[in-house]
């Protein structure tokens, strides 16, 4: 059971890493700039994070 849990967690983390790399390649600086603008205000950043 422990090995299954660790294996599942490993696959999840690997998938998140791959998805992050894909998003960076697809959106690049445009996505980064959008996030910078949307998170300058703390309240707006919290709202964006909850969505």
N, C-alpha and C positions, 0 to 999 in steps of 0.2 A: 504494500500500500504506500509506503514511504517513497519507494522508487517511482511509482506511478505519479505521485504528487510532484516529486522533483522533476521528472521527465516532462510533465504537463507544464510546469512553471518554466522550465527551460525552453520549451517550444513557444510558449506565450511570449517570453522575453525576446527570443529570436525573431518572431513575427513582428513584434513592435519595432525592433531595430530595423528590420527590412522595410517596414512601412514608412518609418521616419526617413530612411535614405531615399526611398522612392518619392516621397513628398518633396524633399529638398531638391531632387533632380527635376521634378516636374514644375514646381513653382519657383524655387530658387529665391532670389532676392526680392521678388515681388511679394511673396508670402511673408517674408521676414519684415518687410517695410509695412505691410498691412497690420501685422501683429504689433509692431512698434507703435503705430498710430493708435490702435485700439486699446493698448494697455498703458498709455501714458497716464490716464486717470485711474486711480485705485479702484473706485467703484465700478467703472466700466470693465476693468480687468477681472474683477471678481465675477461680474455678470457673464463675461465671455467665458471664463473658466467653468462656470456652472452649466453652461449650455454645452 
